[in-house]
Amino acid sequence: MSTAAAPVRSGAVLADLLPAARHRYAVDAALVLGGAALTGIAAQIAVPVPGSPVPVTGQTFAALLIGTALGARRGFLSLALYALVGMAGMPWFAEASSGWSMPSLGYVFGMLLAATVVGALARRGGDRSMLRTAGTMVLGSAIIYAIGVPYLALSTGMSLSAAVAAGLTPFLIGDALKAALAMGVLPSTWKLLGRRG
């Protein structure tokens, strides 16, 4: 049995490099389930933000990495599974919460769309260089906020400016750090795989 990595192809995402041609559907199902579980685990890394109903979590970072590593279709399915199971009662949203009534549920919907978009960008090389990865992560984060902040305002009765102050501003430094981490990890992984391929 060979342990050599598959050659790096144009139009591929990291998950496409897994050697499993005969068992593709089983591998895809495992990746989707694993992506949902990873997001649920990362959501438990939560730090409350004073004055905000939205904590800082590892959830958004996981969702963006899942999208880039799995691609648009599998990323969408992973985050859709995560959202549906959490809304059905599995306590794997931030701070072991679940259900429909959370003011932060809009961020989950945003992660679903963001994972899809960054997955599509990754297929076009959006995670192959530091600069492209930064742009991909910034766009993904912007999508999450574009859905999460208005949802926060509507669900809590906050004004939009208050929702921005509570649900966006406190998270910008953390998002910059997450983007910097992705800028190091994703292009480095592609370079390593390129050398092996």
N, C-alpha and C positions, 0 to 999 in steps of 0.2 A: 504494500500500500504506500503510495507516494504522499509525502507531506508538503510538497511544493505548492505554493499558492498559484491560483489561476492567473493567467496574464491579465494585466490591467487593460480594460477596453474603454474606448470612448463611449459615452452614453450610459455607463454603468454606475451604480451606486455600490457602496461597500458590501451590502448584503448579496449582491449579484455575484460576488467573487467566491461565495461558499460553494465547495464542490458537492453538488447534490442533484445532478441533472435528472436522474431517474426518480427522485423523490421530491420534486420541486414543490408540489402542493403541500406535502407534509412539512417541508422546511418553511414554506411561506406561512403556514398556520402556526408553527412554533415561533417564528419571528414576530408575528402579529400578537400572539399571546404574551410572548416575552416582553415586547414593547409596552403593552398595556400594564403588565406587572411591574416593569421597571419604573414607569410613570407613577404608579401607585406607591411604590416604595420611596421614590424621590419626593413625593408629596408629603411624606411624613417627616422629612427634614424641613421643619417649619419654625420660623422665628416670628413671634408677634410683632407688629409695628404699632407703636402707641398712636392712638387716634385713627386707626384704620381697621376695617373689618377684614382686610386682606393681609395674610402673613407673607413674609419672604419664604419661598420654598425652593426646593430643587426640581420641582415639577416642570416649570417652563423650560429649564435647561434640558431635562430629559426629553421633553416633547420635541424640541428642536433637533437634538441629536438623533432621536428616533427617525424623524422625518428625513434628515440628510443621509443617515445610514441605510434606511430601508427603502427610500424612494417614496413618491407621492401616493401610490396605491396602498402599499403596505403600511406606510405612515398614517394615512387616513384611517385605514381599518383598525390599526392599533389604538389610535386616539378615540375613534368611534366606540370601540369596545370598552375602553377605559371610561368614557363618558356615560355610556348606557348602563354599564354594570354599577357605576357609582350612583347614578340617579335611581337605580333600582334598589339601592340599599347597601351595597358593599362599602364599608367604611374606609375607602382608600383615597378620598379627596384629602386636601390639606387638613392637618390636625385630626385625622381619622373621622372626617365628616362624610356625609353622603346625602342623597336626596335632591330635590328640586328647588328648595327654598333658600339656598345659600346666596348671599349677595355676590359671592365670588364665582358663581357658576358661569358667568359670561367669559371669564378667563379660560375656563375649560373649553367652551365653544371656540374661543379664539385660538387655543392650542390645536384644536382639530383642524381648523383652516390653515394655521401656520405650518403644521407638520406637512400638510399636503403641498403647500407652496414651496417650502424649503426643499422638500423631496424632489419636486419638479426642477428646481434650480440645481440641485445636486446632480441630477441626470445630465445637466448641461455644463457640468464642471464647477458649480458654485461652491464646492468644498475642496477644491484642488490647490488653491493658493491662499496665503494669509489674507490678502486683500479681498478676494472673492468670498472667502468664508466670513469675513467681517461684514460685508454687504449682505450676505445671506442671513446671518444672525440678526442684524439690525432690522431687516425687512420682516423676518419672522416675529421678532419682539414687537415691532410696530403693529402687526396684524393682531397679535394677542391683545394689546392695549386698545386698538381701534374697536374691538368688540367688548372687551372686559370693562373698560371705563364707563361707556354709556350704559351698559347693563347694571353696573354698580350704582350709577346715578338713579336709574329707573327703579331698581329694586329697593333702594334705601330712601328715596325721596330727596337725595342730595341734589344740589345744583351741579351742573357739569363742571364748573370750576372747583367746587368742593370735592367732587369725585376725582378730578385730576390731581388735586393736592393729596388725597388719601390713597388713591389707587394707581398712581403713575410716578409722581415725583420721588417718593421715598425709595423706589426700586431702580432708578436709573444707574446708580453706581454699581449695584449688584449685577445688573444686566451688562454693563460694560466689562465687568470682571468675567462673567460667563462667556461673553463674546471673545475675550482675550484667550480664555482657556480653549474654546473651540478653535480659534485661530492657530493654536499650537498643536492640538490633538489631530484634527481632521487632515490638514495637509501633510503632517508628518506620517500619518498612517498610510496615506496614498503613496508617499515617497518610499516608505518601507516596502509596501506591496509591489511597487514598480521595480524596485531593485530585485525582489525575489522572483517577479514574473519574468 
